[in-house]
Amino acid sequence: MKGASHVALVGLSGTGKSTVAPLVAERTGRDVVDLDRVIEQRSGRSVTEVFATDGEEHFRRLESEALEAALSGPPAVVATGGGIVTVPAALDLLAARSEVVWLRVDPAELAVRLRSGTEDRPLLGDDAETALRLLSEQREPLYRQVADRILEVGSVPTEDVVERIVANIGVIAQ
């Protein structure tokens, strides 16, 4: 049976999963697990280097292993990678073991956000908006399938996103 001890944040690159997760974790007394950071720590390389050297399939395997470990541990808020939903086993894990919140932002707005950031996003290439639109078309049905809650976060301030997540998962801050 699905419990709410774990909260997983899903959504395209740049939707704020890594920013919001530690804040929700703090408010709810959970650990925080950022799958990209776990992969970087375990591999000793950046996500971009893992993609470039070993390819997306290898990265997704590492990501799925990190997800399995996170969802087997103490209650946590998990910031997933944008493509975690493309791995059927990971999709099943998310659905079975966590309350899933989809942070949704229009791809055009995401492209603007990501242009101003410093983090390299391996799947976006030189035309972030086109890449994000394509990824959105491919992944939206998967996000919708696994999501327990969908939050349109667009230009919503971070603290308001945190408040909405905490309220929507019905967690009383500890």
Backbone bond lengths (Angstrom), bond angles and torsions (degrees), N, CA, C in turn:
res aa  C-N    CA-C-N  psi(-1)  N-CA   C-N-CA  omega(-1)  CA-C   N-CA-C  phi
1 M - - - 1.443 - - 1.530 109.55 -
2 K 1.311 115.14 141.74 1.451 120.78 -178.11 1.516 110.29 -75.20
3 G 1.310 114.85 128.14 1.457 119.69 176.95 1.510 109.89 -113.71
4 A 1.310 116.05 169.63 1.451 120.07 -179.07 1.517 111.59 -105.17
5 S 1.341 117.42 22.54 1.460 117.69 -179.72 1.525 111.18 -69.50
6 H 1.335 116.82 -29.30 1.460 121.66 176.05 1.522 108.71 -111.03
7 V 1.312 115.19 141.78 1.456 121.84 173.69 1.511 106.60 -120.30
8 A 1.315 117.16 125.24 1.462 120.98 179.16 1.520 109.03 -113.65
9 L 1.319 115.32 131.63 1.460 121.62 177.18 1.519 108.15 -100.27
10 V 1.327 116.42 124.82 1.456 122.22 178.02 1.519 108.85 -122.12
11 G 1.313 115.93 161.39 1.456 121.80 179.17 1.513 109.49 149.27
12 L 1.317 114.79 168.54 1.454 120.36 -179.83 1.523 111.78 -62.01
13 S 1.296 114.91 162.70 1.459 122.64 174.95 1.523 109.30 -55.67
14 G 1.331 116.04 131.77 1.451 120.37 176.39 1.516 115.76 93.07
15 T 1.330 117.89 1.40 1.466 119.49 -178.33 1.521 113.13 -78.57
16 G 1.324 117.30 -9.76 1.459 120.60 176.06 1.513 115.29 105.72
17 K 1.315 117.39 13.59 1.464 120.88 -177.43 1.528 111.90 -57.47
18 S 1.332 116.84 -47.25 1.469 120.76 -177.92 1.523 112.52 -70.82
19 T 1.300 117.67 -25.95 1.464 121.86 177.73 1.520 111.10 -78.37
20 V 1.318 115.69 -43.32 1.465 122.18 -173.80 1.528 112.20 -78.19
21 A 1.324 117.73 -36.57 1.474 121.08 -174.15 1.522 113.90 -53.69
22 P 1.349 119.86 -49.50 1.466 118.01 -179.06 1.523 112.80 -64.77
23 L 1.312 117.12 -30.79 1.467 120.66 179.90 1.528 111.20 -71.44
24 V 1.336 116.58 -40.84 1.470 120.32 176.04 1.523 109.54 -66.73
25 A 1.323 116.50 -40.75 1.473 120.35 179.12 1.520 110.71 -59.89
26 E 1.316 116.49 -45.73 1.461 120.56 179.73 1.524 110.95 -60.97
27 R 1.315 116.46 -43.12 1.472 120.80 -177.89 1.519 112.87 -69.32
28 T 1.318 117.79 -25.90 1.462 121.23 -174.06 1.526 113.78 -110.02
29 G 1.330 117.16 2.43 1.458 120.08 177.72 1.511 114.12 71.76
30 R 1.319 116.85 24.92 1.461 121.74 178.36 1.526 110.07 -103.80
31 D 1.333 115.19 163.08 1.460 120.85 169.01 1.527 107.51 -72.68
32 V 1.315 116.18 164.69 1.455 120.86 172.90 1.520 108.07 -119.51
33 V 1.330 116.07 136.77 1.462 122.04 177.13 1.517 107.55 -131.51
34 D 1.317 115.97 118.75 1.465 121.81 174.96 1.529 105.95 -104.39
35 L 1.313 116.67 111.66 1.465 120.26 -173.22 1.527 112.88 -59.91
36 D 1.329 117.64 -37.26 1.465 119.07 177.55 1.524 110.98 -62.19
37 R 1.325 116.85 -42.60 1.475 119.77 179.70 1.527 110.74 -66.37
38 V 1.324 117.71 -37.48 1.470 121.06 177.36 1.529 109.84 -61.28
39 I 1.325 116.16 -45.98 1.467 120.59 179.91 1.523 110.09 -61.84
40 E 1.328 117.16 -43.18 1.458 120.21 179.53 1.525 111.53 -63.07
41 Q 1.325 116.84 -41.38 1.461 120.24 179.00 1.525 111.29 -65.60
42 R 1.317 116.21 -44.70 1.471 119.77 -177.78 1.524 112.83 -68.65
43 S 1.337 116.32 -37.92 1.464 119.46 -175.33 1.524 113.04 -91.28
44 G 1.329 116.77 -18.70 1.454 120.18 -176.44 1.522 112.69 73.50
45 R 1.331 116.29 16.24 1.465 121.28 -178.76 1.521 109.38 -135.92
46 S 1.322 116.54 160.42 1.458 120.42 176.45 1.532 109.20 -74.19
47 V 1.315 115.40 161.31 1.472 120.37 176.03 1.522 109.55 -56.60
48 T 1.317 116.95 -42.52 1.463 121.36 179.86 1.526 111.08 -59.86
49 E 1.335 116.54 -41.93 1.473 120.15 178.83 1.520 111.20 -66.67
50 V 1.322 117.64 -39.97 1.469 120.50 178.35 1.518 109.55 -61.60
51 F 1.332 117.06 -46.18 1.469 120.95 178.14 1.528 110.56 -59.37
52 A 1.325 116.19 -49.01 1.463 120.76 -175.12 1.524 112.48 -65.82
53 T 1.319 116.42 -39.25 1.460 120.85 -175.38 1.523 112.79 -84.34
54 D 1.329 116.15 -44.90 1.462 120.62 -170.42 1.527 114.29 -110.56
55 G 1.317 117.68 -13.36 1.456 121.19 177.87 1.522 113.43 90.61
56 E 1.326 113.92 165.90 1.461 120.46 -176.65 1.523 112.41 -65.85
57 E 1.321 117.85 -38.72 1.464 120.02 -178.17 1.536 111.05 -59.72
58 H 1.324 116.45 -44.50 1.472 120.50 177.80 1.526 110.20 -63.35
59 F 1.335 116.29 -44.06 1.460 119.79 179.06 1.527 110.35 -58.63
60 R 1.325 117.45 -44.93 1.469 120.56 -179.06 1.527 111.28 -63.17
61 R 1.322 116.97 -33.87 1.465 120.12 176.71 1.534 109.91 -65.28
62 L 1.326 116.76 -45.77 1.466 120.85 177.44 1.531 110.88 -61.74
63 E 1.309 115.64 -40.51 1.463 121.29 179.91 1.528 110.66 -64.15
64 S 1.316 116.80 -42.99 1.468 121.20 178.76 1.524 111.50 -64.47
65 E 1.333 116.74 -39.85 1.465 120.55 176.91 1.529 110.81 -63.65
66 A 1.327 116.44 -41.42 1.462 120.58 178.84 1.528 110.51 -66.21
67 L 1.320 117.52 -37.31 1.461 121.35 177.64 1.518 110.48 -64.91
68 E 1.322 117.01 -45.75 1.471 121.57 178.65 1.522 110.37 -57.01
69 A 1.328 116.30 -44.85 1.464 120.35 -179.84 1.535 110.38 -64.90
70 A 1.309 117.16 -43.92 1.469 120.51 -179.07 1.526 111.44 -62.52
71 L 1.321 116.29 -42.55 1.464 120.21 -177.10 1.526 112.69 -80.30
72 S 1.339 115.87 -3.94 1.463 120.69 174.91 1.524 111.12 -99.69
73 G 1.320 115.78 -5.99 1.460 120.84 -177.07 1.514 112.57 -97.85
74 P 1.337 115.22 -163.50 1.463 119.92 179.54 1.524 110.59 -64.98
75 P 1.338 116.72 161.35 1.472 120.18 -179.10 1.527 111.37 -49.82
76 A 1.330 115.63 131.08 1.461 120.56 -174.64 1.524 111.02 -144.00
77 V 1.322 113.85 159.09 1.457 122.01 166.41 1.523 104.95 -103.26
78 V 1.322 116.24 120.32 1.451 121.96 -173.03 1.527 109.84 -108.48
79 A 1.341 115.92 120.49 1.460 121.59 172.26 1.524 106.26 -89.94
80 T 1.318 115.65 110.03 1.464 120.17 -178.11 1.517 110.25 -88.50
81 G 1.323 115.55 167.94 1.457 120.54 169.95 1.521 108.47 -80.25
82 G 1.307 116.73 154.99 1.457 120.93 -176.60 1.515 114.63 -58.81
83 G 1.331 117.29 -28.51 1.458 120.49 -176.41 1.515 115.22 -98.80
84 I 1.316 118.00 7.81 1.469 120.38 -177.57 1.526 111.05 -56.35
85 V 1.322 116.86 -31.95 1.470 120.41 -177.06 1.518 113.05 -70.68
86 T 1.332 117.99 -10.32 1.463 120.22 179.91 1.520 112.43 -82.17
87 V 1.324 116.06 -6.67 1.469 120.94 178.93 1.527 107.47 -101.74
88 P 1.340 118.34 111.16 1.464 120.34 -175.00 1.528 114.43 -52.58
89 A 1.328 118.07 -41.83 1.472 120.11 -179.40 1.533 110.62 -64.94
90 A 1.321 116.99 -38.75 1.461 120.51 178.56 1.527 110.34 -68.33
91 L 1.314 116.95 -39.49 1.462 121.30 177.29 1.523 109.99 -59.81
92 D 1.320 116.57 -43.10 1.466 121.11 177.75 1.529 111.41 -64.10
93 L 1.335 116.94 -42.97 1.471 120.94 178.00 1.524 111.22 -60.19
94 L 1.323 116.19 -47.01 1.461 120.54 179.17 1.523 110.61 -57.75
95 A 1.315 115.96 -47.63 1.466 120.68 -177.12 1.523 111.93 -64.92
96 A 1.317 116.43 -37.15 1.465 120.20 -174.77 1.521 114.21 -83.28
97 R 1.339 117.00 -30.49 1.464 118.60 -168.26 1.513 116.10 -120.33
98 S 1.328 117.81 6.97 1.471 117.51 -177.92 1.517 111.20 -149.76
99 E 1.285 114.09 160.09 1.454 122.38 168.32 1.528 104.41 -87.10
100 V 1.311 117.56 119.16 1.457 121.32 -172.61 1.526 110.34 -103.53
101 V 1.321 115.04 125.88 1.460 121.81 177.93 1.523 107.90 -115.13
102 W 1.319 115.80 120.60 1.460 122.30 178.72 1.516 108.38 -92.57
103 L 1.333 115.99 114.99 1.457 121.75 174.34 1.525 107.12 -87.98
104 R 1.311 115.70 112.09 1.463 121.00 -172.40 1.528 110.34 -110.60
105 V 1.334 115.47 129.93 1.456 123.20 177.65 1.528 107.00 -139.33
106 D 1.311 116.82 140.34 1.459 121.68 177.36 1.535 109.57 -59.61
107 P 1.342 117.40 136.42 1.466 120.56 -178.18 1.527 114.41 -55.90
108 A 1.329 118.80 -35.48 1.471 120.32 179.10 1.528 110.08 -63.84
109 E 1.328 117.04 -41.53 1.461 120.51 178.22 1.527 110.59 -67.46
110 L 1.330 116.48 -39.51 1.467 119.64 177.44 1.524 111.47 -60.47
111 A 1.326 116.61 -41.26 1.464 120.25 -179.80 1.525 110.32 -59.88
112 V 1.328 117.00 -40.81 1.467 120.90 178.13 1.527 109.42 -63.89
113 R 1.326 117.02 -46.20 1.469 120.85 178.47 1.517 111.53 -57.04
114 L 1.318 115.65 -47.42 1.460 120.43 -173.98 1.522 112.74 -71.45
115 R 1.330 117.57 -28.87 1.466 120.32 176.39 1.518 111.07 -62.98
116 S 1.332 116.32 -32.56 1.464 119.52 -177.25 1.530 112.15 -87.63
117 G 1.331 117.60 -7.48 1.466 121.15 -179.54 1.509 111.79 -87.69
118 T 1.316 114.42 169.30 1.466 119.95 -179.25 1.526 112.48 -106.19
119 E 1.324 117.02 -12.07 1.461 120.20 -176.36 1.525 110.73 -77.24
120 D 1.321 116.37 136.52 1.457 121.84 177.61 1.522 109.05 -80.47
121 R 1.317 116.89 133.64 1.460 122.53 179.75 1.523 108.21 -115.09
122 P 1.330 117.85 105.85 1.466 121.60 -168.89 1.528 116.44 -58.60
123 L 1.304 119.48 -31.52 1.461 120.16 -175.00 1.527 113.89 -91.89
124 L 1.327 118.41 -0.76 1.457 119.63 -173.26 1.519 114.73 -92.16
125 G 1.317 118.59 -25.53 1.462 120.46 177.66 1.517 112.89 60.98
126 D 1.340 116.00 -152.40 1.462 121.81 -174.74 1.526 113.25 -83.81
127 D 1.331 117.38 -22.41 1.472 121.14 -178.65 1.523 108.25 -116.24
128 A 1.329 114.98 82.82 1.462 120.87 -174.09 1.526 112.38 -60.36
129 E 1.318 117.27 -41.34 1.467 118.73 -176.39 1.524 111.76 -64.01
130 T 1.324 117.52 -45.13 1.467 120.13 178.19 1.521 110.62 -63.16
131 A 1.336 116.20 -44.08 1.469 120.04 179.24 1.525 110.73 -61.54
132 L 1.329 117.20 -43.12 1.465 120.73 -179.63 1.526 111.81 -66.35
133 R 1.317 117.02 -37.24 1.478 119.46 177.33 1.528 110.37 -63.61
134 L 1.323 116.25 -43.75 1.460 120.60 179.15 1.530 110.71 -64.42
135 L 1.332 116.51 -46.77 1.463 119.72 178.44 1.526 111.18 -61.63
136 S 1.318 116.73 -38.55 1.464 120.75 178.57 1.529 110.49 -62.12
137 E 1.319 116.70 -45.90 1.468 120.73 178.74 1.522 111.27 -59.99
138 Q 1.331 116.78 -41.04 1.460 121.30 -178.09 1.528 112.32 -72.87
139 R 1.317 116.56 -39.17 1.466 120.52 -171.04 1.519 115.08 -95.91
140 E 1.322 117.97 -21.79 1.460 119.46 -175.98 1.525 113.00 -53.37
141 P 1.335 119.96 -44.39 1.474 118.35 178.13 1.532 112.86 -61.07
142 L 1.336 116.90 -32.82 1.466 120.94 179.57 1.523 110.94 -73.48
143 Y 1.340 116.53 -42.90 1.465 119.83 176.12 1.533 109.31 -59.89
144 R 1.315 115.56 -45.69 1.470 120.28 -178.88 1.535 110.85 -61.91
145 Q 1.333 116.10 -39.63 1.467 121.33 -179.84 1.523 112.27 -61.56
146 V 1.324 117.41 -40.97 1.466 121.03 -172.75 1.531 113.20 -93.74
147 A 1.330 117.37 -20.10 1.465 120.29 -172.50 1.520 112.85 -71.58
148 D 1.328 114.68 132.08 1.457 121.32 169.47 1.523 109.88 -86.71
149 R 1.326 115.55 -28.45 1.463 122.58 178.91 1.526 108.27 -139.68
150 I 1.326 115.60 141.85 1.464 121.16 174.46 1.520 106.73 -118.40
151 L 1.324 115.62 123.21 1.461 120.39 177.93 1.520 109.37 -116.91
152 E 1.326 115.69 118.60 1.461 121.44 172.32 1.520 105.29 -77.01
153 V 1.324 116.97 109.69 1.458 119.20 -173.48 1.519 113.75 -106.36
154 G 1.306 118.79 -17.66 1.464 122.88 174.73 1.507 115.50 15.99
155 S 1.326 116.12 -111.99 1.462 121.03 -177.07 1.527 112.05 -97.29
156 V 1.322 116.67 20.00 1.465 121.53 179.51 1.535 108.67 -70.02
157 P 1.332 118.05 131.65 1.469 120.09 177.76 1.534 111.27 -58.88
158 T 1.322 115.56 147.82 1.462 121.67 -176.76 1.521 112.59 -52.55
159 E 1.321 118.16 -46.88 1.467 120.83 -178.14 1.528 111.15 -61.65
160 D 1.330 117.46 -34.51 1.461 120.37 177.42 1.534 111.16 -69.45
161 V 1.333 116.56 -36.47 1.469 120.47 176.04 1.527 109.15 -62.37
162 V 1.325 116.06 -45.47 1.465 120.54 178.72 1.526 109.99 -59.08
163 E 1.320 116.98 -47.75 1.474 121.14 179.31 1.521 111.01 -57.81
164 R 1.318 116.79 -43.70 1.467 120.47 -178.92 1.524 111.41 -65.37
165 I 1.326 116.61 -39.22 1.470 119.24 179.23 1.522 109.79 -65.94
166 V 1.315 116.50 -49.74 1.465 120.43 -179.35 1.530 110.09 -57.82
167 A 1.322 116.98 -44.94 1.471 120.70 179.88 1.526 111.38 -65.61
168 N 1.336 116.88 -41.01 1.459 120.46 -175.72 1.514 113.40 -72.98
169 I 1.335 117.61 -27.22 1.453 117.82 178.16 1.520 110.44 -89.45
170 G 1.326 115.93 -1.57 1.452 119.90 175.32 1.509 113.81 68.61
171 V 1.317 116.87 28.70 1.460 120.73 -177.94 1.524 109.08 -96.60
172 I 1.300 115.63 133.75 1.449 120.69 174.00 1.516 107.20 -91.42
173 A 1.309 116.34 124.30 1.468 120.00 -179.33 1.516 109.82 -58.78
174 Q 1.314 115.17 140.40 1.460 120.65 -178.64 1.513 110.85 -93.40
